[in-house]
Amino acid sequence: QVQLVESGGGLVQAGDSLRLSCAVSGGTFSRYNMGWFRQAPGKEREFVSAISWSGGRTYYADSVKGRFTISRDNAKNTVFLQMNSLEPEDTAFYYCAANSRTVSLTLTRARDYDYWGQGTQVTVSS
């Protein structure tokens, strides 16, 4: 079965950077569109960023555009989320997700994804 394992979360101060990683096993990573979502306490899960299977297309939520960068290494079956200029509002549990469908019109909704990781906590102090 497909497994996703996130890493790289932690406690940082506002303005700092973190790099999240998501290692994928058990499937054909190079064919998956990948996404990052986050969920803060008491809030719904929200889209953060996504990248197409080839890496040729990337998508970002307005709240992170210009600060976060998504990338992937198909040789290592890993997707990354580089987070710069972190703000307290970025505090959340961050989840990696994989979309294995042949055709996907959108990649910004949780229901667009078939597999999910367990998440990693990111806490940004002010």
Secondary structure as GFF3:
##gff-version 3
##sequence-region A 1 126
A	DSSP	beta_strand	3	7	.	.	.	ID=ss1
A	DSSP	beta_strand	10	13	.	.	.	ID=ss2
A	DSSP	beta_strand	18	25	.	.	.	ID=ss3
A	DSSP	three_ten_helix	29	31	.	.	.	ID=ss4
A	DSSP	beta_strand	33	39	.	.	.	ID=ss5
A	DSSP	beta_strand	46	51	.	.	.	ID=ss6
A	DSSP	beta_strand	58	60	.	.	.	ID=ss7
A	DSSP	beta_strand	68	73	.	.	.	ID=ss8
A	DSSP	beta_strand	78	83	.	.	.	ID=ss9
A	DSSP	three_ten_helix	88	90	.	.	.	ID=ss10
A	DSSP	beta_strand	92	99	.	.	.	ID=ss11
A	DSSP	three_ten_helix	110	112	.	.	.	ID=ss12
A	DSSP	beta_strand	115	116	.	.	.	ID=ss13
A	DSSP	beta_strand	120	125	.	.	.	ID=ss14
###
